[in-house]
């Protein structure tokens, strides 16, 4: 996987740096959908000289070359996902956890949107909001 990222960065005119590879690997190895600060804090011990600005710039580059999704799940900061397959997300309104939602049949919905708006859809992002199972258990015990 590192080889593919290296080739993609180079072929798009970007330098390959250990920090860029580390930011991508941090995203690729989690299902947590972290924000930039979470990525920065997670890499601080290994890359003490890396700045938060480097994390943001790297995310922009990774998004530009199609390796990262930028999520706006209704919070103050964006979340990021290295799984760029078409899927929805759900955010817990209690703890802020964000999870993937796969296998939604959106074909009929997309068709309806195109018919109603006369737009040709080129993409979409779906966000759902609720209370996760852990928070439901916590509220039941109080």
N, CA, C and O atoms as a MOPAC input file, in Angstrom:
PM7 MOZYME 1SCF
protein

 N      0.82700 1    -1.20000 1     0.00000 1
 C      0.00000 1     0.00000 1     0.00000 1
 C      0.86700 1     1.25800 1     0.00000 1
 O      0.55000 1     2.22900 1    -0.68700 1
 N      1.95900 1     1.24400 1     0.76700 1
 C      2.84800 1     2.41000 1     0.81100 1
 C      3.40700 1     2.70200 1    -0.57100 1
 O      3.56500 1     3.86300 1    -0.94900 1
 N      3.71200 1     1.63900 1    -1.33600 1
 C      4.22700 1     1.81300 1    -2.68700 1
 C      3.21900 1     2.55200 1    -3.56000 1
 O      3.60000 1     3.45200 1    -4.30800 1
 N      1.93700 1     2.18800 1    -3.47800 1
 C      0.89600 1     2.84800 1    -4.25600 1
 C      0.77300 1     4.32600 1    -3.88500 1
 O      0.63100 1     5.17600 1    -4.76300 1
 N      0.82600 1     4.62900 1    -2.60200 1
 C      0.72900 1     6.01500 1    -2.14000 1
 C      1.92600 1     6.80600 1    -2.64700 1
 O      1.78400 1     7.93300 1    -3.11900 1
 N      3.09400 1     6.21000 1    -2.54500 1
 C      4.31700 1     6.85600 1    -3.02500 1
 C      4.19600 1     7.18600 1    -4.51400 1
 O      4.51200 1     8.29700 1    -4.93900 1
 N      3.73900 1     6.22100 1    -5.29100 1
 C      3.58200 1     6.43500 1    -6.73700 1
 C      2.52400 1     7.49100 1    -7.02900 1
 O      2.72200 1     8.33800 1    -7.90000 1
 N      1.40900 1     7.45400 1    -6.31400 1
 C      0.34700 1     8.44300 1    -6.52100 1
 C      0.82000 1     9.85900 1    -6.18800 1
 O      0.54900 1    10.80000 1    -6.93300 1
 N      1.52100 1    10.00200 1    -5.07900 1
 C      2.04600 1    11.32500 1    -4.71900 1
 C      2.99300 1    11.83200 1    -5.80300 1
 O      2.84700 1    12.95400 1    -6.28700 1
 N      3.95200 1    11.01400 1    -6.17800 1
 C      4.93900 1    11.42700 1    -7.18400 1
 C      4.28900 1    11.73000 1    -8.53300 1
 O      4.61400 1    12.73500 1    -9.16600 1
 N      3.38300 1    10.87600 1    -8.96800 1
 C      2.77000 1    11.06900 1   -10.28100 1
 C      1.88500 1    12.31500 1   -10.32800 1
 O      1.56900 1    12.81700 1   -11.40700 1
 N      1.49000 1    12.80700 1    -9.16000 1
 C      0.69100 1    14.02900 1    -9.09000 1
 C      1.54100 1    15.25100 1    -8.72500 1
 O      1.01200 1    16.32800 1    -8.44900 1
 N      2.85300 1    15.06700 1    -8.72700 1
 C      3.76200 1    16.18700 1    -8.51100 1
 C      4.01400 1    16.55400 1    -7.05900 1
 O      4.46000 1    17.66700 1    -6.77800 1
 N      3.74000 1    15.64400 1    -6.12800 1
 C      3.95800 1    15.91800 1    -4.70800 1
 C      5.15000 1    15.13300 1    -4.19700 1
 O      5.39400 1    14.00400 1    -4.62000 1
 N      5.88900 1    15.74300 1    -3.28200 1
 C      7.00800 1    15.05900 1    -2.64900 1
 C      6.48400 1    13.97900 1    -1.71700 1
 O      5.42800 1    14.12000 1    -1.10000 1
 N      7.24200 1    12.90500 1    -1.63000 1
 C      6.93100 1    11.83500 1    -0.68400 1
 C      7.73500 1    12.10600 1     0.57400 1
 O      8.96600 1    12.10000 1     0.55100 1
 N      7.03000 1    12.34200 1     1.67300 1
 C      7.71200 1    12.59600 1     2.94400 1
 C      7.21800 1    11.58900 1     3.97900 1
 O      6.10700 1    11.07200 1     3.86500 1
 N      8.03400 1    11.31300 1     4.97800 1
 C      7.59500 1    10.39800 1     6.03900 1
 C      6.31700 1    10.89900 1     6.72800 1
 O      5.46600 1    10.09900 1     7.11600 1
 N      6.18500 1    12.22100 1     6.87700 1
 C      5.00400 1    12.78500 1     7.52200 1
 C      3.74000 1    12.53200 1     6.70100 1
 O      2.69600 1    12.19000 1     7.25700 1
 N      3.83100 1    12.69800 1     5.38200 1
 C      2.67300 1    12.44800 1     4.52100 1
 C      2.26100 1    10.97900 1     4.57400 1
 O      1.07500 1    10.65700 1     4.65500 1
 N      3.24900 1    10.10000 1     4.52800 1
 C      2.94200 1     8.67100 1     4.62100 1
 C      2.33400 1     8.33800 1     5.98400 1
 O      1.41900 1     7.51900 1     6.07300 1
 N      2.83600 1     8.96300 1     7.03400 1
 C      2.32200 1     8.70600 1     8.38400 1
 C      0.88400 1     9.18400 1     8.54000 1
 O      0.07500 1     8.49900 1     9.16500 1
 N      0.55400 1    10.34200 1     7.98400 1
 C     -0.82000 1    10.85000 1     8.06400 1
 C     -1.75600 1     9.89300 1     7.33000 1
 O     -2.82600 1     9.55700 1     7.83800 1
 N     -1.35400 1     9.45400 1     6.13600 1
 C     -2.20800 1     8.51600 1     5.40500 1
 C     -2.37200 1     7.20900 1     6.17500 1
 O     -3.48500 1     6.69800 1     6.30400 1
 N     -1.28200 1     6.67400 1     6.68000 1
 C     -1.36400 1     5.40400 1     7.40500 1
 C     -2.21400 1     5.53600 1     8.65900 1
 O     -2.93000 1     4.60400 1     9.02300 1
 N     -2.14100 1     6.68700 1     9.32400 1
 C     -2.98600 1     6.91400 1    10.50100 1
 C     -4.46000 1     6.84700 1    10.11700 1
 O     -5.27400 1     6.29500 1    10.85800 1
 N     -4.80200 1     7.40300 1     8.96600 1
 C     -6.19500 1     7.36000 1     8.49700 1
 C     -6.58000 1     5.97300 1     7.99400 1
 O     -7.68800 1     5.50200 1     8.25100 1
 N     -5.68200 1     5.32900 1     7.28900 1
 C     -5.97900 1     4.02400 1     6.69800 1
 C     -6.11700 1     2.93500 1     7.75900 1
 O     -6.76800 1     1.91700 1     7.52300 1
 N     -5.51400 1     3.14200 1     8.91100 1
 C     -5.51700 1     2.11400 1     9.95400 1
 C     -6.52400 1     2.37400 1    11.06600 1
 O     -6.39300 1     1.83100 1    12.16300 1
 N     -7.53400 1     3.20700 1    10.79000 1
 C     -8.56500 1     3.46000 1    11.80000 1
 C     -9.93300 1     3.52900 1    11.15000 1
 O    -10.06600 1     3.85700 1     9.97000 1
 N    -10.93800 1     3.21600 1    11.93600 1
 C    -12.33600 1     3.38200 1    11.52000 1
 C    -12.96600 1     4.52500 1    12.31400 1
 O    -14.18100 1     4.71600 1    12.26400 1
 N    -12.15500 1     5.27800 1    13.03800 1
 C    -12.63200 1     6.32000 1    13.95200 1
 C    -13.04200 1     7.61700 1    13.25800 1
 O    -13.71700 1     8.44500 1    13.86900 1
 N    -12.65300 1     7.81600 1    12.00200 1
 C    -12.94600 1     9.07100 1    11.29600 1
 C    -12.43100 1    10.27300 1    12.08600 1
 O    -13.21600 1    11.12700 1    12.49900 1
 N    -11.11600 1    10.34300 1    12.29700 1
 C    -10.56400 1    11.40100 1    13.13400 1
 C    -10.59000 1    12.76700 1    12.45600 1
 O    -10.68000 1    12.86400 1    11.23200 1
 N    -10.51000 1    13.82100 1    13.27000 1
 C    -10.29200 1    15.16100 1    12.72900 1
 C     -8.78100 1    15.39800 1    12.71300 1
 O     -8.01300 1    14.55100 1    13.16800 1
 N     -8.36300 1    16.53800 1    12.19400 1
 C     -6.93000 1    16.81300 1    12.04500 1
 C     -6.20500 1    16.83500 1    13.38800 1
 O     -5.07700 1    16.35500 1    13.49700 1
 N     -6.85100 1    17.39100 1    14.40300 1
 C     -6.22600 1    17.46000 1    15.72700 1
 C     -5.98500 1    16.06600 1    16.30100 1
 O     -4.96100 1    15.82400 1    16.93900 1
 N     -6.92200 1    15.15400 1    16.07700 1
 C     -6.76600 1    13.78600 1    16.56300 1
 C     -5.59400 1    13.09900 1    15.85900 1
 O     -4.81400 1    12.39000 1    16.49400 1
 N     -5.47500 1    13.31200 1    14.54400 1
 C     -4.36000 1    12.73700 1    13.78300 1
 C     -3.04700 1    13.32600 1    14.29700 1
 O     -2.08800 1    12.59900 1    14.55500 1
 N     -3.01500 1    14.63900 1    14.44100 1
 C     -1.82800 1    15.34600 1    14.93200 1
 C     -1.39800 1    14.80100 1    16.29300 1
 O     -0.22500 1    14.48900 1    16.49600 1
 N     -2.33800 1    14.68600 1    17.21600 1
 C     -2.02400 1    14.19600 1    18.56000 1
 C     -1.53500 1    12.75200 1    18.52500 1
 O     -0.64800 1    12.38100 1    19.29500 1
 N     -2.10000 1    11.93800 1    17.64600 1
 C     -1.68500 1    10.55100 1    17.53500 1
 C     -0.28500 1    10.37400 1    16.97000 1
 O      0.38900 1     9.38700 1    17.26700 1
 N      0.15300 1    11.32600 1    16.15800 1
 C      1.47400 1    11.22700 1    15.52700 1
 C      2.55800 1    12.01000 1    16.26300 1
 O      3.73700 1    11.89500 1    15.93200 1
 N      2.17100 1    12.79700 1    17.24800 1
 C      3.09100 1    13.69500 1    17.94500 1
 C      4.28800 1    12.96600 1    18.55600 1
 O      5.40900 1    13.47200 1    18.49900 1
 N      4.06900 1    11.79500 1    19.13600 1
 C      5.16900 1    11.06900 1    19.77800 1
 C      6.21100 1    10.61700 1    18.76000 1
 O      7.40900 1    10.65200 1    19.04200 1
 N      5.76700 1    10.19500 1    17.58500 1
 C      6.68200 1     9.70000 1    16.55400 1
 C      7.27800 1    10.83200 1    15.73500 1
 O      8.42900 1    10.75400 1    15.30400 1
 N      6.49200 1    11.89000 1    15.51800 1
 C      6.92700 1    13.03800 1    14.70900 1
 C      6.76900 1    14.32100 1    15.51500 1
 O      5.86300 1    15.11000 1    15.24600 1
 N      7.64500 1    14.54000 1    16.50900 1
 C      7.47500 1    15.69100 1    17.40000 1
 C      7.62500 1    17.05400 1    16.71400 1
 O      7.16300 1    18.06600 1    17.24200 1
 N      8.26300 1    17.08500 1    15.55200 1
 C      8.43200 1    18.37600 1    14.86800 1
 C      7.33000 1    18.63900 1    13.84600 1
 O      7.29400 1    19.71100 1    13.24200 1
 N      6.42500 1    17.67100 1    13.64200 1
 C      5.33200 1    17.86700 1    12.68900 1
 C      4.34800 1    18.88000 1    13.25500 1
 O      4.00000 1    18.83100 1    14.43500 1
 N      3.90400 1    19.79500 1    12.40500 1
 C      2.93100 1    20.80300 1    12.83700 1
 C      1.52200 1    20.39100 1    12.43700 1
 O      1.32700 1    19.53000 1    11.57900 1
 N      0.55500 1    21.02000 1    13.07200 1
 C     -0.84500 1    20.79400 1    12.70700 1
 C     -1.07500 1    21.24700 1    11.26700 1
 O     -1.86500 1    20.64000 1    10.54400 1
 N     -0.39400 1    22.30100 1    10.85200 1
 C     -0.51200 1    22.78900 1     9.46800 1
 C     -0.07400 1    21.71300 1     8.47700 1
 O     -0.66500 1    21.58700 1     7.40500 1
 N      0.94900 1    20.94100 1     8.81900 1
 C      1.41200 1    19.84600 1     7.95900 1
 C      0.32400 1    18.78900 1     7.82300 1
 O      0.11800 1    18.24500 1     6.73800 1
 N     -0.36800 1    18.50000 1     8.90900 1
 C     -1.45800 1    17.51900 1     8.86100 1
 C     -2.55600 1    18.01600 1     7.92100 1
 O     -3.02500 1    17.26500 1     7.06600 1
 N     -2.96500 1    19.27300 1     8.07200 1
 C     -4.00500 1    19.83200 1     7.20000 1
 C     -3.57900 1    19.82800 1     5.73300 1
 O     -4.35600 1    19.44200 1     4.86000 1
 N     -2.35100 1    20.25500 1     5.46100 1
 C     -1.84600 1    20.29400 1     4.08500 1
 C     -1.80100 1    18.88900 1     3.48600 1
 O     -2.16400 1    18.68800 1     2.32700 1
 N     -1.35600 1    17.92800 1     4.28000 1
 C     -1.28700 1    16.54100 1     3.81200 1
 C     -2.67600 1    16.00400 1     3.50000 1
 O     -2.87100 1    15.32700 1     2.49000 1
 N     -3.64000 1    16.30300 1     4.36200 1
 C     -5.01400 1    15.85800 1     4.11500 1
 C     -5.54000 1    16.46400 1     2.81900 1
 O     -6.19000 1    15.77500 1     2.03200 1
 N     -5.26600 1    17.73900 1     2.59100 1
 C     -5.68800 1    18.38100 1     1.33900 1
 C     -5.09400 1    17.66600 1     0.13100 1
 O     -5.78900 1    17.42500 1    -0.85700 1
 N     -3.81400 1    17.32900 1     0.20900 1
 C     -3.13600 1    16.62400 1    -0.88400 1
 C     -3.74900 1    15.23900 1    -1.08100 1
 O     -4.04800 1    14.84600 1    -2.20900 1
 N     -3.93700 1    14.50000 1     0.01200 1
 C     -4.50200 1    13.15300 1    -0.08000 1
 C     -5.91800 1    13.19000 1    -0.63900 1
 O     -6.32000 1    12.28700 1    -1.37300 1
 N     -6.66800 1    14.21700 1    -0.30200 1
 C     -8.01800 1    14.38200 1    -0.84900 1
 C     -7.93900 1    14.69200 1    -2.33900 1
 O     -8.70200 1    14.14100 1    -3.13200 1
 N     -7.02700 1    15.56600 1    -2.71700 1
 C     -6.86200 1    15.95800 1    -4.11900 1
 C     -6.53400 1    14.76400 1    -5.01300 1
 O     -6.99500 1    14.69700 1    -6.15200 1
 N     -5.74600 1    13.83000 1    -4.50600 1
 C     -5.36300 1    12.67200 1    -5.32500 1
 C     -6.29400 1    11.46800 1    -5.10300 1
 O     -6.02500 1    10.37100 1    -5.59200 1
 N     -7.38400 1    11.68600 1    -4.36500 1
 C     -8.42200 1    10.67700 1    -4.24700 1
 C     -8.21800 1     9.60000 1    -3.20100 1
 O     -8.83100 1     8.53600 1    -3.28300 1
 N     -7.36300 1     9.85700 1    -2.21200 1
 C     -7.09900 1     8.84900 1    -1.18800 1
 C     -7.86900 1     9.06500 1     0.10900 1
 O     -7.88800 1     8.18600 1     0.97100 1
 N     -8.50800 1    10.23200 1     0.25700 1
 C     -9.17900 1    10.56700 1     1.51100 1
 C    -10.48500 1    11.29000 1     1.22100 1
 O    -10.55700 1    12.13300 1     0.32600 1
 N    -11.51600 1    10.95100 1     1.98700 1
 C    -12.77600 1    11.70000 1     1.96000 1
 C    -12.75400 1    12.72400 1     3.07400 1
 O    -12.24100 1    12.45500 1     4.16100 1
 N    -13.30100 1    13.88800 1     2.81500 1
 C    -13.47400 1    14.90300 1     3.84700 1
 C    -14.94200 1    14.88000 1     4.24900 1
 O    -15.82700 1    15.05100 1     3.41100 1
 N    -15.19200 1    14.66800 1     5.53100 1
 C    -16.54800 1    14.53700 1     6.03900 1
 C    -16.94900 1    15.77100 1     6.83400 1
 O    -16.17600 1    16.27900 1     7.64700 1
 N    -18.16100 1    16.24500 1     6.59100 1
 C    -18.73200 1    17.32000 1     7.38800 1
 C    -19.95200 1    16.73600 1     8.08100 1
 O    -21.06200 1    16.77800 1     7.55000 1
 N    -19.73500 1    16.19400 1     9.26800 1
 C    -20.80400 1    15.49800 1     9.98500 1
 C    -21.52200 1    16.41800 1    10.96900 1
 O    -22.09300 1    15.95500 1    11.95700 1
 N    -21.49200 1    17.72400 1    10.69700 1
 C    -22.22700 1    18.65800 1    11.52800 1
 C    -21.51900 1    19.04200 1    12.80700 1
 O    -22.16500 1    19.30700 1    13.82100 1
 N    -20.19800 1    19.07600 1    12.77000 1
 C    -19.40200 1    19.45000 1    13.93000 1
 C    -18.60200 1    20.70500 1    13.59800 1
 O    -18.70100 1    21.24300 1    12.49600 1
 N    -17.81200 1    21.16000 1    14.55800 1
 C    -16.97900 1    22.34400 1    14.32900 1
 C    -15.79800 1    22.06500 1    13.41700 1
 O    -15.26800 1    22.99000 1    12.80100 1
 N    -15.37100 1    20.80800 1    13.31500 1
 C    -14.23200 1    20.47400 1    12.46600 1
 C    -14.59800 1    19.31000 1    11.54500 1
 O    -15.51900 1    18.53900 1    11.81600 1
 N    -13.85500 1    19.21200 1    10.46000 1
 C    -14.07100 1    18.12400 1     9.51500 1
 C    -13.48100 1    16.83100 1    10.05800 1
 O    -12.54300 1    16.84600 1    10.85600 1
 N    -14.03900 1    15.72400 1     9.61800 1
 C    -13.50300 1    14.39700 1     9.89600 1
 C    -12.96400 1    13.85900 1     8.58200 1
 O    -13.29700 1    14.36500 1     7.51100 1
 N    -12.12200 1    12.82100 1     8.67000 1
 C    -11.48000 1    12.28300 1     7.48200 1
 C    -11.59300 1    10.77000 1     7.45100 1
 O    -11.60400 1    10.11100 1     8.49100 1
 N    -11.67700 1    10.22700 1     6.23500 1
 C    -11.86800 1     8.80500 1     6.03900 1
 C    -11.01700 1     8.36000 1     4.85400 1
 O    -11.13300 1     8.90900 1     3.75900 1
 N    -10.16300 1     7.36600 1     5.07700 1
 C     -9.33200 1     6.83700 1     3.99100 1
 C    -10.09200 1     5.81800 1     3.15100 1
 O     -9.59100 1     5.37700 1     2.11600 1
 N    -11.28900 1     5.43900 1     3.57700 1
 C    -12.13200 1     4.55800 1     2.75900 1
 C    -12.91900 1     5.46400 1     1.81800 1
 O    -13.89600 1     6.09000 1     2.22900 1
 N    -12.50000 1     5.53300 1     0.56900 1
 C    -13.13400 1     6.44300 1    -0.39700 1
 C    -14.23500 1     5.75700 1    -1.20300 1
 O    -14.74700 1     6.32500 1    -2.16700 1
 N    -14.59800 1     4.54100 1    -0.80900 1
 C    -15.72600 1     3.88800 1    -1.46900 1
 C    -17.00400 1     4.65800 1    -1.13200 1
 O    -17.06300 1     5.38600 1    -0.14100 1
 N    -18.01900 1     4.48500 1    -1.97200 1
 C    -19.27400 1     5.20000 1    -1.74800 1
 C    -19.99700 1     4.57700 1    -0.55600 1
 O    -20.43800 1     3.42900 1    -0.61900 1
 N    -20.11400 1     5.33500 1     0.52100 1
 C    -20.84400 1     4.87800 1     1.70300 1
 C    -21.26100 1     6.08100 1     2.52800 1
 O    -20.71400 1     7.17500 1     2.39000 1
 N    -22.24100 1     5.85400 1     3.38900 1
 C    -22.76400 1     6.91800 1     4.25000 1
 C    -22.06300 1     6.86900 1     5.60700 1
 O    -21.28500 1     5.95900 1     5.89100 1
 N    -22.35900 1     7.86600 1     6.43200 1
 C    -21.80800 1     7.93600 1     7.78500 1
 C    -22.91600 1     8.26400 1     8.76700 1
 O    -23.90100 1     8.91600 1     8.42100 1
 N    -22.74000 1     7.80300 1     9.99300 1
 C    -23.67900 1     8.10800 1    11.06500 1
 C    -22.88900 1     8.61300 1    12.26300 1
 O    -21.86900 1     8.03700 1    12.64200 1
 N    -23.38300 1     9.71100 1    12.85900 1
 C    -22.68600 1    10.32300 1    14.00400 1
 C    -23.57700 1    10.28200 1    15.22900 1
 O    -24.76000 1    10.61700 1    15.16600 1
 N    -22.99300 1     9.86600 1    16.34600 1
 C    -23.70500 1     9.86100 1    17.61400 1
 C    -23.79300 1    11.29600 1    18.13600 1
 O    -22.77900 1    11.98300 1    18.26400 1
 N    -25.00400 1    11.73500 1    18.43200 1
 C    -25.20000 1    13.10500 1    18.91600 1
 C    -24.81900 1    13.24400 1    20.38200 1
 O    -24.78300 1    14.35500 1    20.91200 1
 N    -24.53600 1    12.12300 1    21.04300 1
 C    -24.12700 1    12.15600 1    22.45000 1
 C    -22.60200 1    12.23700 1    22.58700 1
 O    -22.08000 1    13.15400 1    23.22100 1
 N    -21.89000 1    11.26500 1    21.98600 1
 C    -20.43200 1    11.18400 1    22.17800 1
 C    -19.62500 1    11.66100 1    20.97500 1
 O    -18.41300 1    11.84600 1    21.08300 1
 N    -20.27700 1    11.86300 1    19.82800 1
 C    -19.57400 1    12.34300 1    18.64100 1
 C    -18.95800 1    11.25900 1    17.77500 1
 O    -18.35700 1    11.56200 1    16.74500 1
 N    -19.09500 1    10.01200 1    18.16800 1
 C    -18.54600 1     8.89300 1    17.39300 1
 C    -19.12900 1     8.92600 1    15.97900 1
 O    -20.30800 1     9.23200 1    15.79600 1
 N    -18.29500 1     8.60900 1    14.97700 1
 C    -18.74500 1     8.53500 1    13.58800 1
 C    -18.44800 1     7.14300 1    13.06000 1
 O    -17.32100 1     6.66200 1    13.17300 1
 N    -19.44800 1     6.49500 1    12.48600 1
 C    -19.29400 1     5.15300 1    11.93400 1
 C    -19.69500 1     5.13900 1    10.46900 1
 O    -20.43000 1     6.00700 1     9.99900 1
 N    -19.19700 1     4.13200 1     9.75400 1
 C    -19.56100 1     3.91800 1     8.36000 1
 C    -20.91800 1     3.23200 1     8.28100 1
 O    -21.29100 1     2.46100 1     9.16600 1
 N    -21.65000 1     3.52400 1     7.21000 1
 C    -22.89500 1     2.82500 1     6.89700 1
 C    -22.75500 1     2.33100 1     5.45900 1
 O    -22.69100 1     3.12600 1     4.52100 1
 N    -22.71000 1     1.01900 1     5.29900 1
 C    -22.54700 1     0.43100 1     3.97500 1
 C    -23.86500 1    -0.17300 1     3.49400 1
 O    -24.81700 1    -0.31400 1     4.26200 1
 N    -23.90000 1    -0.51800 1     2.23800 1
 C    -25.00200 1    -1.26600 1     1.63400 1
 C    -26.34600 1    -0.54600 1     1.66000 1
 O    -27.38600 1    -1.18000 1     1.83500 1
 N    -26.32900 1     0.77200 1     1.48700 1
 C    -27.58300 1     1.51100 1     1.32200 1
 C    -27.97100 1     1.48100 1    -0.14700 1
 O    -27.12400 1     1.68900 1    -1.01600 1
 N    -29.21700 1     1.22900 1    -0.42800 1
 C    -29.69800 1     1.25700 1    -1.80400 1
 C    -30.16500 1     2.68100 1    -2.10000 1
 O    -31.29900 1     3.04500 1    -1.78800 1
 N    -29.29500 1     3.47700 1    -2.69700 1
 C    -29.61200 1     4.88900 1    -2.94800 1
 C    -30.03500 1     5.15000 1    -4.38600 1
 O    -30.29300 1     6.29800 1    -4.75000 1
 N    -30.11200 1     4.12300 1    -5.20000 1
 C    -30.40200 1     4.31200 1    -6.62600 1
 C    -31.71900 1     5.04900 1    -6.84700 1
 O    -31.77300 1     6.00200 1    -7.62400 1
 N    -32.78200 1     4.61500 1    -6.16900 1
 C    -34.09300 1     5.24100 1    -6.34600 1
 C    -34.07000 1     6.69900 1    -5.86000 1
 O    -34.63300 1     7.58500 1    -6.50300 1
 N    -33.42100 1     6.92700 1    -4.73200 1
 C    -33.29700 1     8.27500 1    -4.18300 1
 C    -32.52500 1     9.18500 1    -5.13900 1
 O    -32.93800 1    10.31600 1    -5.39300 1
 N    -31.40800 1     8.69100 1    -5.66700 1
 C    -30.60700 1     9.47100 1    -6.61400 1
 C    -31.40300 1     9.79700 1    -7.87500 1
 O    -31.33400 1    10.91000 1    -8.39700 1
 N    -32.15200 1     8.81900 1    -8.35200 1
 C    -32.97700 1     9.02800 1    -9.53900 1
 C    -34.03200 1    10.10800 1    -9.27800 1
 O    -34.27900 1    10.96400 1   -10.12800 1
 N    -34.64300 1    10.05900 1    -8.10600 1
 C    -35.65300 1    11.05600 1    -7.73500 1
 C    -35.03600 1    12.46000 1    -7.64900 1
 O    -35.63700 1    13.43400 1    -8.10200 1
 N    -33.84700 1    12.55300 1    -7.07200 1
 C    -33.15100 1    13.84500 1    -6.97600 1
 C    -32.88100 1    14.39400 1    -8.37300 1
 O    -33.12400 1    15.57300 1    -8.63300 1
 N    -32.38200 1    13.55100 1    -9.27200 1
 C    -32.08900 1    13.99700 1   -10.63500 1
 C    -33.34600 1    14.44900 1   -11.35700 1
 O    -33.33300 1    15.46500 1   -12.05300 1
 N    -34.43500 1    13.70100 1   -11.19700 1
 C    -35.69000 1    14.07600 1   -11.84800 1
 C    -36.23700 1    15.38700 1   -11.28500 1
 O    -36.70200 1    16.24100 1   -12.04000 1
 N    -36.18200 1    15.54600 1    -9.97900 1
 C    -36.75200 1    16.74200 1    -9.34200 1
 C    -35.93000 1    18.00000 1    -9.58100 1
 O    -36.47700 1    19.10300 1    -9.59800 1
 N    -34.62200 1    17.84700 1    -9.76600 1
 C    -33.75300 1    19.02200 1    -9.88700 1
 C    -33.22100 1    19.25000 1   -11.29200 1
 O    -32.74000 1    20.33700 1   -11.61300 1
 N    -33.30800 1    18.22200 1   -12.12900 1
 C    -32.73600 1    18.25500 1   -13.48100 1
 C    -31.20500 1    18.31400 1   -13.44700 1
 O    -30.57700 1    18.64400 1   -14.45200 1
 N    -30.60700 1    17.99700 1   -12.30500 1
 C    -29.15600 1    17.88600 1   -12.19300 1
 C    -28.74400 1    16.48800 1   -12.61500 1
 O    -29.51100 1    15.53700 1   -12.46600 1
 N    -27.53600 1    16.36300 1   -13.14100 1
 C    -26.90100 1    15.06300 1   -13.34200 1
 C    -25.97700 1    14.88400 1   -12.14800 1
 O    -24.98700 1    15.60200 1   -12.01300 1
 N    -26.29500 1    13.93400 1   -11.28700 1
 C    -25.50100 1    13.74200 1   -10.07500 1
 C    -24.11200 1    13.21800 1   -10.40700 1
 O    -23.95300 1    12.34500 1   -11.26000 1
 N    -23.11400 1    13.75700 1    -9.72900 1
 C    -21.74100 1    13.28400 1    -9.88500 1
 C    -21.19800 1    12.73000 1    -8.56800 1
 O    -20.07000 1    12.23700 1    -8.51300 1
 N    -21.99700 1    12.81100 1    -7.51900 1
 C    -21.59100 1    12.27700 1    -6.22300 1
 C    -22.56300 1    12.70900 1    -5.14800 1
 O    -23.42700 1    13.55700 1    -5.36800 1
 N    -22.40300 1    12.10500 1    -3.97200 1
 C    -23.22700 1    12.49300 1    -2.83800 1
 C    -22.54900 1    12.04100 1    -1.56000 1
 O    -21.68400 1    11.16600 1    -1.57000 1
 N    -22.95900 1    12.65500 1    -0.46100 1
 C    -22.55000 1    12.19500 1     0.85600 1
 C    -23.80400 1    12.18300 1     1.71900 1
 O    -24.55900 1    13.15400 1     1.75500 1
 N    -24.01300 1    11.07400 1     2.41100 1
 C    -25.15500 1    10.95200 1     3.30700 1
 C    -24.65900 1    10.91000 1     4.74200 1
 O    -23.70100 1    10.20900 1     5.06700 1
 N    -25.33300 1    11.67700 1     5.59700 1
 C    -25.02600 1    11.69400 1     7.02400 1
 C    -26.30400 1    11.40700 1     7.79100 1
 O    -27.35700 1    11.98100 1     7.51200 1
 N    -26.19700 1    10.52100 1     8.74800 1
 C    -27.30200 1    10.21100 1     9.63300 1
 C    -26.86100 1    10.53900 1    11.04800 1
 O    -25.67000 1    10.52500 1    11.35600 1
 N    -27.82600 1    10.83300 1    11.90400 1
 C    -27.53700 1    11.22400 1    13.27700 1
 C    -28.40300 1    10.40900 1    14.21200 1
 O    -29.57800 1    10.17100 1    13.93300 1
 N    -27.82700 1     9.98300 1    15.32000 1
 C    -28.57800 1     9.20000 1    16.28800 1
 C    -27.77500 1     9.03900 1    17.55900 1
 O    -26.81600 1     9.77400 1    17.79800 1
 N    -28.16900 1     8.07600 1    18.37400 1
 C    -27.47900 1     7.78100 1    19.62800 1
 C    -26.91900 1     6.36800 1    19.50900 1
 O    -27.67000 1     5.41400 1    19.30500 1
 N    -25.59300 1     6.23400 1    19.63700 1
 C    -24.93600 1     4.93400 1    19.46200 1
 C    -25.33100 1     3.97000 1    20.58000 1
 O    -25.87100 1     4.37100 1    21.61100 1
 N    -25.04900 1     2.69800 1    20.34800 1
 C    -25.41300 1     1.65400 1    21.30900 1
 C    -24.76500 1     1.88700 1    22.66700 1
 O    -25.40400 1     1.67500 1    23.69700 1
 N    -23.49800 1     2.32200 1    22.68700 1
 C    -22.81000 1     2.56700 1    23.96700 1
 C    -23.49800 1     3.66800 1    24.75800 1
 O    -23.70100 1     3.53300 1    25.96400 1
 N    -23.86300 1     4.76600 1    24.08400 1
 C    -24.53500 1     5.87500 1    24.77000 1
 C    -25.94700 1     5.48100 1    25.20000 1
 O    -26.43200 1     5.95200 1    26.22900 1
 N    -26.60400 1     4.62900 1    24.42900 1
 C    -27.91900 1     4.14600 1    24.83800 1
 C    -27.82200 1     3.33100 1    26.12900 1
 O    -28.65400 1     3.46200 1    27.02600 1
 N    -26.78600 1     2.48500 1    26.20400 1
 C    -26.58500 1     1.68800 1    27.42200 1
 C    -26.29500 1     2.58300 1    28.61700 1
 O    -26.81100 1     2.35300 1    29.71000 1
 N    -25.45900 1     3.61500 1    28.40600 1
 C    -25.10700 1     4.54000 1    29.47900 1
 C    -26.32900 1     5.26700 1    29.99700 1
 O    -26.48600 1     5.42700 1    31.20800 1
 N    -27.20700 1     5.71600 1    29.09000 1
 C    -28.38500 1     6.45800 1    29.51800 1
 C    -29.40300 1     5.54600 1    30.20900 1
 O    -30.18700 1     6.01300 1    31.03500 1
 N    -29.39800 1     4.24400 1    29.87700 1
 C    -30.30300 1     3.30000 1    30.52100 1
 C    -29.88600 1     3.01900 1    31.96000 1
 O    -30.72700 1     2.71100 1    32.80400 1
 N    -28.57700 1     3.12500 1    32.24300 1
 C    -28.09500 1     2.82100 1    33.59600 1
 C    -28.15600 1     4.03700 1    34.52500 1
 O    -27.89100 1     3.91300 1    35.72000 1
 N    -28.50300 1     5.21000 1    33.98700 1
 C    -28.58600 1     6.41000 1    34.84400 1
 C    -30.00200 1     6.79900 1    35.12700 1
 O    -30.24400 1     7.78100 1    35.82900 1

